[in-house]
Amino acid sequence: MRRSIDGVLLLNKSVGLSSNSALIYAKRLLNAKKAGHTGTLDPLASGLLPLCFGEATKFSQDLLDSDKTYSAILRLGIRTTTNDAEGDVLQVRPVTCDRAAVDAVLTAFRGLIMQVPPMYSALKRDGKPLYKYARAGYTLNRDARAVTIHALECIKCTFDVIASMTIRVTCSKGTYIRTLAEDIGEALGCGAHVTMLHRTGVGRLALHDAITLGELSHVDESRRLDFLQPIDILLSTLSPVELNAEMARRFMHGQQLRLVSNPHINENIRVKVYDADRHRLIGLGRCERGVLFPERVISIPD
């Protein structure tokens, strides 16, 4: 029988596996009742995919809204239908740029930029994903959206028989690295597409703490839960508020609480809330004018 477990698994997803398939496999390995992911990675992308189990699924939105960090390899001189190596070749052009031109072009893509979502994406139009329209041969108008590129650097460039560049990028939610690659290629005058995409960070979560499905499957079943991280790693950017046993009980029943002595008493911020007596996270709240308002509460059996 499936068991109720609460926590976060930092998964290092392999190339070729969909995010949903990875979630189903991990759920089976942990024999878990309830699980969800915090945003998807394309099958051709690899890297960090945080998976939430049990009560942790209530807080997955916080990671969906977080910044992401990627490393990517761009093949210069070739445009494809999908902006990655999976698509058909649309155009081949000579590569005449050098490293100085690359560094100059990247400057224009740092900070707030406008980006048109690709047709090969899961964004929906009239309830139907854009990629389904694309596969049927249709191209729809898409409005440009504002995204933020917090950091963008070229790690390596080659201009030999195969011209390519390796970039590292930290960006806001909703950023498409495939579109960024296409736009960089156009700015360089030669076109480009992504041949490798690897996610190394989600918010404050890092790839070096992750485990692959293969590694997890080879761990003895009795030890697999040791790889679950506590729920509050999803809330690492929030300040903590500790409540005594009685106030914790009232918070968990959805009651608003007036805070008497707390550093956040007069702030209007979201906070993570703990039962101080039992040393455990009990939910997410908002402090406003000295009152703590429950937003999400963890179900804890008595």
C-alpha positions as a Markdown table, in Angstrom:
| # | Residue | x | y | z |
|---|---|---|---|---|
| 1 | Met | 0.0 | 0.0 | 0.0 |
| 2 | Arg | 1.1 | 3.6 | -0.7 |
| 3 | Arg | 2.3 | 5.5 | 2.4 |
| 4 | Ser | 1.8 | 9.1 | 3.5 |
| 5 | Ile | 5.2 | 10.8 | 3.4 |
| 6 | Asp | 6.0 | 14.5 | 3.6 |
| 7 | Gly | 9.1 | 16.2 | 2.1 |
| 8 | Val | 11.0 | 17.2 | -0.9 |
| 9 | Leu | 13.2 | 15.1 | -3.2 |
| 10 | Leu | 15.8 | 17.0 | -5.2 |
| 11 | Leu | 16.0 | 15.0 | -8.4 |
| 12 | Asn | 18.7 | 15.2 | -11.0 |
| 13 | Lys | 16.6 | 14.4 | -14.0 |
| 14 | Ser | 18.3 | 12.7 | -17.0 |
| 15 | Val | 17.9 | 13.6 | -20.7 |
| 16 | Gly | 15.0 | 11.9 | -22.5 |
| 17 | Leu | 12.7 | 11.6 | -19.5 |
| 18 | Ser | 9.6 | 13.8 | -19.1 |
| 19 | Ser | 9.1 | 15.5 | -15.8 |
| 20 | Asn | 5.8 | 13.6 | -15.3 |
| 21 | Ser | 7.5 | 10.3 | -16.0 |
| 22 | Ala | 10.3 | 11.2 | -13.5 |
| 23 | Leu | 7.6 | 12.0 | -10.9 |
| 24 | Ile | 5.7 | 8.8 | -11.4 |
| 25 | Tyr | 9.0 | 6.7 | -11.1 |
| 26 | Ala | 10.1 | 8.6 | -8.0 |
| 27 | Lys | 6.7 | 8.2 | -6.4 |
| 28 | Arg | 6.9 | 4.4 | -7.0 |
| 29 | Leu | 10.4 | 4.2 | -5.6 |
| 30 | Leu | 9.3 | 5.9 | -2.4 |
| 31 | Asn | 5.9 | 4.1 | -2.4 |
| 32 | Ala | 4.3 | 7.5 | -1.8 |
| 33 | Lys | 0.5 | 8.4 | -1.9 |
| 34 | Lys | 0.7 | 12.0 | -3.0 |
| 35 | Ala | 3.3 | 13.8 | -5.1 |
| 36 | Gly | 3.8 | 16.7 | -7.5 |
| 37 | His | 6.6 | 18.6 | -9.2 |
| 38 | Thr | 7.5 | 22.3 | -9.0 |
| 39 | Gly | 7.5 | 23.1 | -12.7 |
| 40 | Thr | 8.6 | 21.0 | -15.6 |
| 41 | Leu | 11.8 | 20.4 | -17.6 |
| 42 | Asp | 11.7 | 19.5 | -21.3 |
| 43 | Pro | 12.6 | 15.8 | -22.0 |
| 44 | Leu | 15.8 | 17.1 | -23.8 |
| 45 | Ala | 16.8 | 19.1 | -20.7 |
| 46 | Ser | 18.5 | 17.6 | -17.6 |
| 47 | Gly | 19.2 | 18.8 | -14.1 |
| 48 | Leu | 17.4 | 19.9 | -11.0 |
| 49 | Leu | 13.8 | 19.0 | -10.7 |
| 50 | Pro | 12.4 | 19.3 | -7.1 |
| 51 | Leu | 9.6 | 16.9 | -6.4 |
| 52 | Cys | 7.1 | 17.5 | -3.6 |
| 53 | Phe | 5.5 | 14.7 | -1.5 |
| 54 | Gly | 2.5 | 14.9 | 0.8 |
| 55 | Glu | 2.1 | 18.2 | 2.6 |
| 56 | Ala | 5.0 | 19.7 | 0.6 |
| 57 | Thr | 2.8 | 19.9 | -2.4 |
| 58 | Lys | 0.9 | 22.8 | -0.8 |
| 59 | Phe | 4.1 | 24.9 | -1.2 |
| 60 | Ser | 5.1 | 24.0 | -4.7 |
| 61 | Gln | 3.9 | 27.4 | -6.1 |
| 62 | Asp | 6.8 | 29.1 | -4.2 |
| 63 | Leu | 9.3 | 27.3 | -6.4 |
| 64 | Leu | 7.3 | 27.8 | -9.6 |
| 65 | Asp | 7.7 | 31.5 | -8.9 |
| 66 | Ser | 11.4 | 31.3 | -8.1 |
| 67 | Asp | 14.4 | 32.2 | -10.3 |
| 68 | Lys | 16.1 | 29.4 | -12.2 |
| 69 | Thr | 19.7 | 28.9 | -13.2 |
| 70 | Tyr | 20.8 | 27.0 | -16.3 |
| 71 | Ser | 23.8 | 26.1 | -18.4 |
| 72 | Ala | 23.3 | 25.7 | -22.1 |
| 73 | Ile | 25.2 | 25.0 | -25.3 |
| 74 | Leu | 24.1 | 26.9 | -28.3 |
| 75 | Arg | 25.0 | 25.7 | -31.8 |
| 76 | Leu | 25.6 | 28.8 | -33.9 |
| 77 | Gly | 24.7 | 29.1 | -37.6 |
| 78 | Ile | 21.7 | 26.9 | -37.6 |
| 79 | Arg | 18.0 | 27.7 | -36.9 |
| 80 | Thr | 15.5 | 25.0 | -36.2 |
| 81 | Thr | 11.7 | 24.8 | -35.9 |
| 82 | Thr | 11.8 | 24.1 | -32.2 |
| 83 | Asn | 14.9 | 26.2 | -31.4 |
| 84 | Asp | 16.6 | 23.0 | -30.1 |
| 85 | Ala | 18.3 | 20.0 | -31.6 |
| 86 | Glu | 15.0 | 18.1 | -31.8 |
| 87 | Gly | 13.5 | 20.3 | -34.5 |
| 88 | Asp | 13.9 | 20.4 | -38.3 |
| 89 | Val | 16.5 | 22.7 | -39.8 |
| 90 | Leu | 15.0 | 26.0 | -41.0 |
| 91 | Gln | 18.1 | 27.9 | -42.0 |
| 92 | Val | 21.9 | 27.6 | -42.2 |
| 93 | Arg | 24.0 | 30.7 | -42.2 |
| 94 | Pro | 27.8 | 31.4 | -42.0 |
| 95 | Val | 29.2 | 32.3 | -38.6 |
| 96 | Thr | 31.3 | 35.5 | -38.9 |
| 97 | Cys | 31.3 | 36.7 | -35.2 |
| 98 | Asp | 34.1 | 36.4 | -32.7 |
| 99 | Arg | 34.3 | 36.3 | -28.9 |
| 100 | Ala | 34.2 | 40.1 | -28.6 |
| 101 | Ala | 31.0 | 40.2 | -30.6 |
| 102 | Val | 29.5 | 37.6 | -28.4 |
| 103 | Asp | 30.3 | 39.5 | -25.2 |
| 104 | Ala | 28.9 | 42.7 | -26.7 |
| 105 | Val | 25.7 | 41.0 | -27.8 |
| 106 | Leu | 25.1 | 39.4 | -24.4 |
| 107 | Thr | 25.0 | 42.8 | -22.7 |
| 108 | Ala | 21.7 | 43.6 | -24.5 |
| 109 | Phe | 20.1 | 40.5 | -23.0 |
| 110 | Arg | 20.8 | 41.2 | -19.3 |
| 111 | Gly | 18.1 | 42.8 | -17.2 |
| 112 | Leu | 14.5 | 43.2 | -18.2 |
| 113 | Ile | 13.8 | 42.0 | -21.7 |
| 114 | Met | 10.8 | 41.2 | -23.9 |
| 115 | Gln | 10.4 | 37.7 | -25.1 |
| 116 | Val | 7.9 | 36.0 | -27.4 |
| 117 | Pro | 7.0 | 32.5 | -26.2 |
| 118 | Pro | 7.9 | 29.8 | -28.7 |
| 119 | Met | 5.2 | 27.9 | -30.6 |
| 120 | Tyr | 6.7 | 24.7 | -29.2 |
| 121 | Ser | 5.7 | 25.3 | -25.6 |
| 122 | Ala | 3.0 | 24.2 | -23.2 |
| 123 | Leu | 1.3 | 27.6 | -23.1 |
| 124 | Lys | -2.4 | 27.3 | -24.0 |
| 125 | Arg | -4.6 | 29.0 | -26.5 |
| 126 | Asp | -8.3 | 28.2 | -26.2 |
| 127 | Gly | -7.4 | 25.3 | -23.9 |
| 128 | Lys | -5.0 | 23.8 | -26.3 |
| 129 | Pro | -1.1 | 23.8 | -25.9 |
| 130 | Leu | 0.7 | 25.8 | -28.5 |
| 131 | Tyr | 2.9 | 22.9 | -29.4 |
| 132 | Lys | -0.2 | 21.0 | -30.7 |
| 133 | Tyr | -0.9 | 23.9 | -33.1 |
| 134 | Ala | 2.8 | 23.9 | -34.1 |
| 135 | Arg | 2.7 | 20.2 | -34.8 |
| 136 | Ala | -0.4 | 20.7 | -37.0 |
| 137 | Gly | 1.5 | 23.3 | -39.0 |
| 138 | Tyr | 0.0 | 26.4 | -37.5 |
| 139 | Thr | 1.8 | 29.5 | -36.2 |
| 140 | Leu | -0.2 | 31.7 | -34.0 |
| 141 | Asn | 0.5 | 35.3 | -32.9 |
| 142 | Arg | 1.9 | 35.5 | -29.4 |
| 143 | Asp | 2.3 | 38.6 | -27.3 |
| 144 | Ala | 5.8 | 39.4 | -26.1 |
| 145 | Arg | 6.2 | 39.0 | -22.3 |
| 146 | Ala | 8.6 | 40.7 | -19.9 |
| 147 | Val | 11.1 | 38.5 | -18.3 |
| 148 | Thr | 14.3 | 39.3 | -16.3 |
| 149 | Ile | 17.8 | 37.9 | -17.0 |
| 150 | His | 19.6 | 38.4 | -13.7 |
| 151 | Ala | 22.9 | 37.0 | -14.9 |
| 152 | Leu | 24.1 | 35.9 | -18.4 |
| 153 | Glu | 27.7 | 35.0 | -19.2 |
| 154 | Cys | 29.5 | 33.1 | -21.9 |
| 155 | Ile | 31.6 | 30.3 | -20.4 |
| 156 | Lys | 33.2 | 29.1 | -23.7 |
| 157 | Cys | 33.1 | 29.8 | -27.4 |
| 158 | Thr | 34.4 | 27.8 | -30.4 |
| 159 | Phe | 34.4 | 29.0 | -34.0 |
| 160 | Asp | 35.9 | 25.9 | -35.7 |
| 161 | Val | 34.0 | 23.6 | -38.0 |
| 162 | Ile | 31.2 | 23.5 | -35.5 |
| 163 | Ala | 30.6 | 27.0 | -34.0 |
| 164 | Ser | 29.1 | 27.0 | -30.5 |
| 165 | Met | 28.9 | 28.8 | -27.3 |
| 166 | Thr | 28.3 | 27.7 | -23.7 |
| 167 | Ile | 26.3 | 30.1 | -21.5 |
| 168 | Arg | 25.2 | 30.3 | -17.9 |
| 169 | Val | 22.0 | 32.1 | -17.2 |
| 170 | Thr | 19.9 | 33.0 | -14.1 |
| 171 | Cys | 16.5 | 34.2 | -15.0 |
| 172 | Ser | 13.0 | 34.8 | -13.7 |
| 173 | Lys | 10.1 | 32.4 | -14.1 |
| 174 | Gly | 8.6 | 32.2 | -17.5 |
| 175 | Thr | 11.9 | 32.6 | -19.4 |
| 176 | Tyr | 12.4 | 30.3 | -22.3 |
| 177 | Ile | 16.1 | 29.5 | -22.8 |
| 178 | Arg | 15.3 | 28.2 | -26.3 |
| 179 | Thr | 13.9 | 31.6 | -27.3 |
| 180 | Leu | 16.8 | 33.3 | -25.6 |
| 181 | Ala | 19.2 | 31.2 | -27.8 |
| 182 | Glu | 17.3 | 32.1 | -30.9 |
| 183 | Asp | 17.3 | 35.8 | -30.1 |
| 184 | Ile | 21.1 | 35.7 | -29.3 |
| 185 | Gly | 21.7 | 34.0 | -32.6 |
| 186 | Glu | 19.7 | 36.6 | -34.5 |
| 187 | Ala | 21.6 | 39.4 | -32.8 |
| 188 | Leu | 24.9 | 37.7 | -33.9 |
| 189 | Gly | 23.6 | 37.5 | -37.4 |
| 190 | Cys | 24.0 | 33.8 | -37.8 |
| 191 | Gly | 21.1 | 32.2 | -35.9 |
| 192 | Ala | 21.4 | 29.6 | -33.2 |
| 193 | His | 19.6 | 26.7 | -31.4 |
| 194 | Val | 20.1 | 24.8 | -28.1 |
| 195 | Thr | 21.8 | 21.5 | -28.2 |
| 196 | Met | 22.2 | 21.0 | -24.4 |
| 197 | Leu | 20.2 | 22.5 | -21.5 |
| 198 | His | 21.0 | 21.7 | -17.9 |
| 199 | Arg | 19.2 | 23.3 | -14.9 |
| 200 | Thr | 21.6 | 23.8 | -11.9 |
| 201 | Gly | 19.4 | 25.9 | -9.6 |
| 202 | Val | 15.8 | 26.6 | -8.5 |
| 203 | Gly | 15.6 | 29.4 | -6.1 |
| 204 | Arg | 18.1 | 28.6 | -3.4 |
| 205 | Leu | 18.0 | 24.9 | -4.2 |
| 206 | Ala | 21.2 | 23.6 | -5.9 |
| 207 | Leu | 21.9 | 20.6 | -8.2 |
| 208 | His | 24.8 | 19.4 | -6.0 |
| 209 | Asp | 22.3 | 18.2 | -3.4 |
| 210 | Ala | 20.3 | 16.2 | -5.9 |
| 211 | Ile | 20.1 | 12.5 | -6.7 |
| 212 | Thr | 19.3 | 10.6 | -9.9 |
| 213 | Leu | 16.5 | 8.1 | -10.2 |
| 214 | Gly | 19.2 | 5.4 | -11.0 |
| 215 | Glu | 21.0 | 6.2 | -7.8 |
| 216 | Leu | 17.8 | 6.2 | -5.8 |
| 217 | Ser | 16.7 | 2.9 | -7.2 |
| 218 | His | 20.0 | 1.3 | -6.1 |
| 219 | Val | 19.5 | 2.4 | -2.5 |
| 220 | Asp | 18.0 | -0.1 | -0.1 |
| 221 | Glu | 14.2 | 0.6 | 0.1 |
| 222 | Ser | 14.4 | 1.1 | 3.8 |
| 223 | Arg | 16.9 | 4.0 | 3.3 |
| 224 | Arg | 15.3 | 5.9 | 0.4 |
| 225 | Leu | 13.3 | 8.2 | 2.7 |
| 226 | Asp | 16.7 | 9.5 | 4.0 |
| 227 | Phe | 17.0 | 11.5 | 0.8 |
| 228 | Leu | 13.9 | 13.5 | 1.4 |
| 229 | Gln | 14.5 | 17.1 | 2.4 |
| 230 | Pro | 12.3 | 18.9 | 5.0 |
| 231 | Ile | 9.3 | 20.9 | 3.6 |
| 232 | Asp | 10.7 | 24.2 | 4.8 |
| 233 | Ile | 13.6 | 24.1 | 2.2 |
| 234 | Leu | 10.8 | 25.3 | -0.1 |
| 235 | Leu | 10.5 | 28.4 | 2.0 |
| 236 | Ser | 14.1 | 29.3 | 2.6 |
| 237 | Thr | 13.6 | 33.0 | 1.6 |
| 238 | Leu | 10.9 | 33.6 | 4.2 |
| 239 | Ser | 11.4 | 34.8 | 7.8 |
| 240 | Pro | 10.2 | 32.5 | 10.6 |
| 241 | Val | 7.6 | 33.1 | 13.2 |
| 242 | Glu | 7.4 | 30.8 | 16.2 |
| 243 | Leu | 4.2 | 30.2 | 18.1 |
| 244 | Asn | 3.5 | 28.5 | 21.5 |
| 245 | Ala | 1.4 | 25.4 | 21.6 |
| 246 | Glu | -1.9 | 27.2 | 22.1 |
| 247 | Met | -1.3 | 29.8 | 19.4 |
| 248 | Ala | 0.0 | 27.0 | 17.0 |
| 249 | Arg | -3.3 | 25.1 | 17.6 |
| 250 | Arg | -5.4 | 28.2 | 16.7 |
| 251 | Phe | -3.2 | 28.9 | 13.7 |
| 252 | Met | -3.7 | 25.4 | 12.4 |
| 253 | His | -7.5 | 25.9 | 12.7 |
| 254 | Gly | -7.3 | 28.9 | 10.4 |
| 255 | Gln | -7.6 | 31.6 | 13.1 |
| 256 | Gln | -6.0 | 35.0 | 12.8 |
| 257 | Leu | -3.6 | 35.8 | 15.6 |
| 258 | Arg | -2.4 | 39.1 | 17.1 |
| 259 | Leu | 1.3 | 39.0 | 17.7 |
| 260 | Val | 2.5 | 40.6 | 20.9 |
| 261 | Ser | 6.3 | 40.2 | 20.8 |
| 262 | Asn | 7.7 | 39.4 | 17.3 |
| 263 | Pro | 10.2 | 41.2 | 15.1 |
| 264 | His | 7.7 | 41.1 | 12.2 |
| 265 | Ile | 4.8 | 42.5 | 14.1 |
| 266 | Asn | 4.3 | 45.6 | 12.0 |
| 267 | Glu | 5.5 | 44.3 | 8.7 |
| 268 | Asn | 3.4 | 43.3 | 5.7 |
| 269 | Ile | 5.3 | 40.1 | 4.7 |
| 270 | Arg | 4.8 | 36.4 | 4.2 |
| 271 | Val | 6.4 | 34.2 | 6.9 |
| 272 | Lys | 6.9 | 30.5 | 7.6 |
| 273 | Val | 5.2 | 29.5 | 10.9 |
| 274 | Tyr | 6.5 | 27.0 | 13.4 |
| 275 | Asp | 5.2 | 25.3 | 16.5 |
| 276 | Ala | 8.0 | 26.3 | 18.8 |
| 277 | Asp | 7.2 | 23.6 | 21.4 |
| 278 | Arg | 7.3 | 20.7 | 18.9 |
| 279 | His | 10.0 | 22.3 | 16.6 |
| 280 | Arg | 8.1 | 21.7 | 13.4 |
| 281 | Leu | 6.7 | 23.8 | 10.5 |
| 282 | Ile | 3.0 | 24.2 | 10.6 |
| 283 | Gly | 2.3 | 26.5 | 7.7 |
| 284 | Leu | 2.6 | 29.7 | 5.8 |
| 285 | Gly | 1.1 | 33.0 | 6.9 |
| 286 | Arg | 1.2 | 36.8 | 6.4 |
| 287 | Cys | 2.0 | 39.4 | 9.0 |
| 288 | Glu | 0.1 | 42.6 | 8.6 |
| 289 | Arg | -0.4 | 45.4 | 11.2 |
| 290 | Gly | 0.5 | 43.1 | 14.0 |
| 291 | Val | -1.8 | 40.3 | 12.9 |
| 292 | Leu | -0.8 | 36.9 | 11.6 |
| 293 | Phe | -3.1 | 35.6 | 8.9 |
| 294 | Pro | -2.9 | 31.9 | 8.0 |
| 295 | Glu | -2.5 | 31.2 | 4.2 |
| 296 | Arg | -1.6 | 27.5 | 4.0 |
| 297 | Val | -1.6 | 25.1 | 6.9 |
| 298 | Ile | 0.1 | 21.7 | 7.2 |
| 299 | Ser | -2.1 | 18.8 | 8.2 |
| 300 | Ile | -0.4 | 17.1 | 11.1 |
| 301 | Pro | -2.0 | 14.0 | 12.8 |
| 302 | Asp | -2.4 | 14.3 | 16.5 |
